[in-house]
Structure formats: C-alpha cells, structure tokens
Amino acid sequence: MDRNDHAPLLQTVGLTRHFRIGGLFSSAKLHAVDDLSLTIRPREIVAVVGESGSGKSTIARLLAKVYEPTDGDILFRGRSLHEVKSRRDLLAYRGEVPMVLQDPFASLNPVHTIGYTLDRGLALHQPKLTAAEREVEAIRALEAVGLSPARQVLAKYPHEMSGGQRQRIGFAQALSYKPKLVLADEPVSMLDVSIRIGVLNLMAKLCAEEGISFLYITHDIASARYVAHRIVVMYAGRVAETGPAEQVLHHPVHPYTRLLLSAVPDPKAPITITAADTGEPPRVVNPGPGCRFRQRCPLAIDICARVTPDLADTVPGHAAACHVTAPQAGLAA
C-alpha cells in the first residue's frame, strides 16, 4: 500500500512555542516555532531542514512532550496530546514516539553497560515484559541496527564503542520499544562523513522493513535529499516551503530553499569564488509582521516588510510562503 493511502500518524495544527526572555517584567518573547502545521504518515521519513535557530529542535522537543506548546495542538493517531497527562500515558507515548539525540555519547550513561541502558528503557516503556523477554527484545533491536554479536555489545560500555556504533545504539534503544515514529534530532551531525551514510541507510532500512516513520531534523539538505520522502524547510520559526522531496529539491520556490541548495557543493563544478550570503540574521524576538527572510532576500518587495506570507500551494502538495515567487509558480503550474 502506498504511504499516502494511510491516515496521518501524527499531525500538528497551528503548533506554536514562544519563550519569555529577559527580566520578570519583560515583554520580550522568542518565537521559536510559529503556526506549524505538519503531517507525518506511516512508513514515511519527513525531513525538517534549516539553519541553527530555525526552530527545528524545538519542534522535536514539542513532539516529544519535553516542551508544552504555547498554542496549537499535536494529534497522534487522532488523539490530542493535551489528553496525555498521567505518567503511564506519557511513558506509553514516548515509547511509541522515542527520540534519538544529536550526541550519541551524551545520551548514554558512561557508568552503565549497553545492556543495562537498554534493559532500563524497556522496563519503563514495556513494563509487562519479563527480564528474559527484555533481553530478547534488546538483542533483536541490536541485530536490526547491524550491531552483532549482540550479546557482546550488551556487555560493553559506551566508551568502548565508536561514534557510529553509539548512534546505532540510540536507534536500537528506540527500536526496542516497537515505536511508530522516531524523532531523530541531527543524528549524523557529530559523526564522521565516512559513517554518516551508514546511519542514513539504517533509517531508510528501518522505515522500509520495520514500518517506522521518522522525523529527521537536519541542517544538511543534501542528507535530506538522500533519505527523505518529504521535506519541510524552516526559517526563523516558520515554514518557508514544504512538499515531496523531489519536488522541493528540483523545483524550489522559496528564495531561502534556493539559498540552501546553492550552498550544497557540486563535485563536478569548477572551483570558483562566489559571493557569500549577505544580510542581517533573522529577528525572532518579538519579530512582528512581515517575512522573516526579507533582510536576506534578493527578491524582497514592500509587502514583505508589512505582511507575513501564508503557505500557498504552487502545485498540489507543494507549498511555499513567499509574496513574490509562490504566486508566480502557482500561475505557471
């Protein structure tokens, strides 16, 4: 069955998160995420792409219920997460939607073996399993992510594993809970280039063979191109462009998406010196109306400073938030 034939696994509706900054009487608010509407379907990898400060990791922490939203809602399998309040319900949800962190070493306790770490997680999220069943499940998860012989891995400590192996342990820990959706927050950014492709292949394999969906947070649009079915481009807390990966990457509409793609090195291109991206960094503290990319945008016009652009379809399923390019693309389509 095609991925798009399934009902949504997770949806966000107008998801917003602001952080109050400054002193007790300060009215300053940092707009980390504004009005995010996102859909993730079964057996789908959705990549959220953007530079540092774009709100990517805040989205992952909202979906993991580390942060509570300022406004909006998150629906998991049709149920609002506002209803997930008890510790039991929260542990059950986090077992179905676990998070794999950016730093594979910091996410593992250095004084405990891999076996202890996996067993402890299973005891929390799968409390009905016996100790023997937890060991079987841990071995299954390690073998599924390519770590074998699994029993030897269980006896090792984190410092005895390489960076790539530790990241695979993070995926194994998530996989042992039999999740529906894994939140992968920059899972390859701290790994050597030579082993990143192995972790990306692992994500694709788990999606295809285990039926697990992924929200893949990354600043590297090249890796998103390699592994994602759909891409969401974020800038300063708002969605700039979203759509099927091939459509967004081969027919980018938003100027920011074009900028990200222009920064991806082409090994076949001659070596040249090009002008760097210029302009002011985005304003995310009390940003006010207007497009947040306008200070860096070569196409900005007067309305960009006055009106915040809404996401508009250029072709069905592919949308961009731009006053200049999105209407033109829609007319051309």
C-alpha positions as CSV (number, residue, x, y, z in Angstrom):
1,M,0.0,0.0,0.0
2,D,1.2,3.5,-0.8
3,R,2.3,5.7,2.1
4,N,-0.2,8.4,1.1
5,D,-3.1,5.9,1.4
6,H,-2.7,5.8,5.1
7,A,-4.3,8.0,7.6
8,P,-2.0,10.5,9.3
9,L,0.1,9.1,12.1
10,L,0.9,12.5,13.6
11,Q,-0.4,15.9,12.9
12,T,0.3,19.4,14.3
13,V,-2.3,22.1,14.0
14,G,-1.1,25.7,14.4
15,L,1.7,24.5,16.7
16,T,3.4,27.5,18.4
17,R,6.1,27.8,21.0
18,H,7.3,31.1,22.5
19,F,9.9,31.5,25.2
20,R,9.8,34.5,27.6
21,I,13.2,36.1,27.9
22,G,14.6,39.0,29.9
23,G,13.6,40.0,33.4
24,L,10.4,39.5,35.4
25,F,8.6,42.4,33.8
26,S,10.0,41.9,30.3
27,S,7.5,41.5,27.5
28,A,10.2,40.1,25.1
29,K,9.3,36.7,23.7
30,L,11.5,34.5,21.5
31,H,9.3,33.0,18.7
32,A,10.9,29.5,18.4
33,V,8.1,28.0,16.4
34,D,5.1,29.8,14.9
35,D,1.9,28.3,13.4
36,L,3.3,24.9,12.3
37,S,1.0,22.5,10.5
38,L,2.8,19.2,9.9
39,T,1.7,15.8,8.9
40,I,3.6,12.5,9.2
41,R,2.2,9.3,7.7
42,P,3.1,5.7,8.4
43,R,6.3,4.4,6.7
44,E,7.4,8.0,5.9
45,I,10.5,10.0,6.5
46,V,9.9,13.7,6.8
47,A,13.0,15.9,7.0
48,V,12.9,19.3,8.7
49,V,15.7,21.4,7.3
50,G,17.0,24.7,8.3
51,E,20.0,26.6,9.8
52,S,20.7,26.9,13.5
53,G,18.0,28.9,15.3
54,S,15.3,28.0,12.7
55,G,13.2,26.1,15.3
56,K,14.0,22.5,14.2
57,S,15.0,21.1,17.6
58,T,12.1,22.9,19.3
59,I,9.7,21.0,17.0
60,A,11.3,17.7,18.1
61,R,11.0,18.6,21.7
62,L,7.4,19.7,21.3
63,L,6.5,16.4,19.7
64,A,8.4,14.5,22.4
65,K,6.5,16.5,25.1
66,V,9.6,17.9,26.5
67,Y,8.1,21.3,25.9
68,E,4.4,22.2,26.1
69,P,3.1,24.3,23.2
70,T,2.2,27.9,23.7
71,D,-0.7,27.4,21.2
72,G,-1.9,24.8,18.8
73,D,-2.2,21.1,19.2
74,I,-0.5,17.8,18.4
75,L,-2.6,14.8,17.3
76,F,-1.0,11.3,17.5
77,R,-3.2,8.7,15.8
78,G,-6.1,11.1,16.1
79,R,-5.7,11.8,19.8
80,S,-4.7,15.2,21.1
81,L,-1.6,15.2,23.3
82,H,-3.4,17.6,25.6
83,E,-5.0,14.4,26.9
84,V,-1.7,12.7,27.7
85,K,-1.2,13.8,31.3
86,S,-0.6,10.8,33.5
87,R,2.9,9.3,33.9
88,R,1.7,6.0,32.5
89,D,0.2,7.6,29.4
90,L,3.3,9.8,28.9
91,L,5.7,6.8,29.1
92,A,3.4,4.9,26.7
93,Y,3.5,7.8,24.2
94,R,7.3,8.3,24.5
95,G,7.7,4.5,23.8
96,E,5.7,4.9,20.6
97,V,7.5,8.2,19.7
98,P,11.0,8.0,21.1
99,M,13.8,10.5,20.4
100,V,17.3,9.8,19.1
101,L,19.6,12.7,20.2
102,Q,22.3,14.5,18.4
103,D,25.2,13.5,20.7
104,P,25.4,9.7,20.9
105,F,27.8,9.7,23.8
106,A,25.9,12.2,26.0
107,S,22.7,10.2,25.5
108,L,24.3,7.1,27.1
109,N,25.3,6.8,30.8
110,P,29.1,6.1,30.8
111,V,29.0,4.1,34.0
112,H,26.5,1.5,32.8
113,T,26.8,-1.1,30.1
114,I,24.7,-1.0,26.9
115,G,22.7,-4.0,28.2
116,Y,21.8,-2.1,31.4
117,T,20.7,1.0,29.4
118,L,18.5,-1.0,27.0
119,D,17.0,-3.0,29.8
120,R,16.2,0.1,31.9
121,G,14.4,1.7,29.0
122,L,12.4,-1.4,28.2
123,A,11.4,-1.7,31.9
124,L,10.0,1.8,31.7
125,H,8.3,1.6,28.3
126,Q,7.4,-2.1,28.2
127,P,6.6,-2.9,31.8
128,K,4.8,-6.1,31.1
129,L,7.9,-7.8,29.7
130,T,9.9,-10.2,32.0
131,A,13.7,-9.8,32.3
132,A,14.3,-12.6,29.9
133,E,11.9,-11.0,27.4
134,R,13.6,-7.7,27.7
135,E,16.9,-9.3,26.9
136,V,15.4,-11.0,23.8
137,E,14.0,-7.6,22.7
138,A,17.3,-5.8,23.3
139,I,19.2,-8.5,21.2
140,R,16.6,-8.2,18.4
141,A,16.9,-4.4,18.3
142,L,20.8,-4.5,18.3
143,E,20.8,-7.0,15.4
144,A,18.2,-4.9,13.5
145,V,20.6,-2.0,13.5
146,G,23.6,-4.0,12.5
147,L,25.4,-4.5,15.8
148,S,26.4,-8.0,16.3
149,P,27.2,-10.3,18.0
150,A,24.5,-8.6,20.1
151,R,25.4,-10.4,23.4
152,Q,28.9,-9.0,23.3
153,V,27.6,-5.5,22.6
154,L,25.3,-5.7,25.6
155,A,28.3,-6.2,27.9
156,K,30.2,-3.2,26.6
157,Y,30.4,0.3,27.9
158,P,29.7,3.4,25.7
159,H,33.4,4.4,25.6
160,E,34.2,1.0,24.1
161,M,32.1,1.8,21.0
162,S,32.8,4.1,18.1
163,G,30.6,7.2,17.4
164,G,28.7,5.5,14.7
165,Q,28.1,2.4,16.9
166,R,26.9,4.6,19.7
167,Q,24.4,6.3,17.4
168,R,23.2,2.9,16.2
169,I,22.7,2.0,19.9
170,G,20.4,5.1,20.2
171,F,18.4,3.8,17.3
172,A,18.4,0.3,18.8
173,Q,17.1,1.7,22.1
174,A,14.3,3.5,20.2
175,L,13.6,0.4,18.1
176,S,13.3,-1.9,21.2
177,Y,10.1,0.0,22.2
178,K,8.5,-1.0,18.9
179,P,7.8,2.6,18.0
180,K,5.5,4.1,15.4
181,L,7.6,7.3,14.9
182,V,11.2,8.1,15.8
183,L,12.3,11.8,16.3
184,A,15.8,11.9,15.1
185,D,17.4,15.2,16.1
186,E,20.5,15.8,14.0
187,P,21.6,12.1,14.3
188,V,24.5,12.3,11.9
189,S,25.9,15.8,12.5
190,M,28.5,14.7,15.0
191,L,29.6,11.7,13.0
192,D,32.5,11.4,10.6
193,V,31.4,11.9,7.0
194,S,32.5,8.4,6.2
195,I,30.0,6.8,8.5
196,R,27.1,9.2,8.1
197,I,25.8,7.3,5.1
198,G,25.6,4.1,7.1
199,V,23.3,5.8,9.7
200,L,21.1,7.3,6.9
201,N,20.8,3.9,5.3
202,L,19.8,2.5,8.6
203,M,17.0,5.0,8.9
204,A,15.8,4.1,5.4
205,K,16.0,0.4,6.2
206,L,14.0,0.7,9.5
207,C,11.4,2.7,7.6
208,A,11.1,0.1,4.8
209,E,11.4,-3.1,6.8
210,E,10.1,-2.2,10.3
211,G,7.4,0.2,9.1
212,I,8.7,3.0,11.3
213,S,8.2,6.7,10.4
214,F,10.9,9.3,11.1
215,L,11.0,13.0,11.7
216,Y,14.6,13.7,10.6
217,I,15.9,17.0,11.9
218,T,18.9,18.3,10.0
219,H,20.7,21.4,8.7
220,D,22.1,19.4,5.8
221,I,19.7,19.5,2.9
222,A,22.0,17.1,1.0
223,S,21.3,14.3,3.5
224,A,17.6,15.2,3.4
225,R,17.7,14.7,-0.3
226,Y,19.2,11.2,0.2
227,V,16.8,9.8,2.7
228,A,13.5,11.8,3.0
229,H,10.2,11.3,1.3
230,R,9.0,14.9,2.2
231,I,10.9,18.0,3.2
232,V,9.9,20.9,5.4
233,V,12.2,23.9,5.1
234,M,12.1,26.1,8.3
235,Y,13.4,29.7,8.6
236,A,13.2,31.7,11.9
237,G,10.5,29.5,13.4
238,R,8.2,29.5,10.3
239,V,7.8,27.1,7.4
240,A,9.2,28.5,4.3
241,E,8.5,25.6,2.0
242,T,7.2,22.1,2.1
243,G,6.4,19.3,-0.2
244,P,7.6,16.0,-1.7
245,A,11.4,15.8,-1.5
246,E,12.0,15.5,-5.3
247,Q,9.6,18.4,-6.0
248,V,11.1,20.7,-3.4
249,L,14.7,19.9,-4.4
250,H,14.3,20.0,-8.2
251,H,11.8,22.9,-8.3
252,P,12.4,25.1,-5.2
253,V,10.1,28.0,-4.9
254,H,11.2,30.0,-1.8
255,P,14.4,32.0,-2.1
256,Y,15.6,30.5,1.2
257,T,15.3,27.0,-0.2
258,R,17.2,28.1,-3.3
259,L,19.9,29.5,-1.0
260,L,20.2,26.2,0.9
261,L,20.5,24.3,-2.3
262,S,23.1,26.7,-3.7
263,A,25.3,26.0,-0.7
264,V,25.5,22.3,-1.4
265,P,28.8,21.6,-3.1
266,D,28.7,20.1,-6.6
267,P,31.7,17.8,-7.1
268,K,31.5,18.2,-10.9
269,A,31.5,22.0,-10.8
270,P,34.7,24.0,-11.3
271,I,36.2,25.6,-8.2
272,T,35.2,29.3,-8.1
273,I,34.9,32.0,-5.5
274,T,31.2,33.1,-5.1
275,A,29.6,35.8,-3.1
276,A,28.6,34.7,0.3
277,D,25.0,35.1,1.6
278,T,24.6,38.6,3.0
279,G,22.1,40.4,5.1
280,E,21.0,40.5,8.7
281,P,20.2,37.5,10.8
282,P,16.6,36.8,11.4
283,R,14.7,38.6,14.1
284,V,12.9,36.0,16.3
285,V,12.4,38.1,19.5
286,N,9.1,40.0,19.1
287,P,9.5,39.7,15.3
288,G,6.3,41.5,14.3
289,P,4.6,41.1,10.9
290,G,6.4,40.6,7.7
291,C,8.5,37.9,6.1
292,R,11.4,37.0,8.4
293,F,13.7,36.3,5.4
294,R,13.3,39.7,3.9
295,Q,16.6,41.1,5.2
296,R,18.5,38.5,3.3
297,C,16.2,38.0,0.3
298,P,17.3,39.4,-3.1
299,L,13.6,39.5,-4.2
300,A,12.1,41.3,-1.3
301,I,9.4,44.0,-2.1
302,D,7.4,46.4,0.0
303,I,4.7,44.0,1.1
304,C,7.4,41.6,2.5
305,A,8.0,44.1,5.4
306,R,4.3,44.5,6.2
307,V,2.5,41.2,5.7
308,T,3.6,37.7,6.9
309,P,3.2,35.4,3.9
310,D,1.0,32.3,4.3
311,L,1.8,28.9,2.8
312,A,0.2,28.6,-0.6
313,D,0.2,25.7,-2.9
314,T,2.3,26.0,-6.1
315,V,1.3,22.6,-7.2
316,P,-0.8,20.1,-5.1
317,G,1.1,19.1,-2.1
318,H,4.0,21.6,-2.6
319,A,3.6,24.9,-0.8
320,A,5.7,27.9,-0.1
321,A,5.3,31.1,1.9
322,C,6.6,33.9,-0.3
323,H,4.8,37.0,-1.7
324,V,7.0,37.1,-4.8
325,T,7.7,33.6,-6.0
326,A,4.8,31.4,-4.8
327,P,2.0,33.2,-6.8
328,Q,4.2,33.2,-9.9
329,A,4.9,29.5,-9.5
330,G,1.2,28.8,-9.0
331,L,0.3,30.6,-12.2
332,A,3.0,28.8,-14.1
333,A,1.7,25.5,-12.9
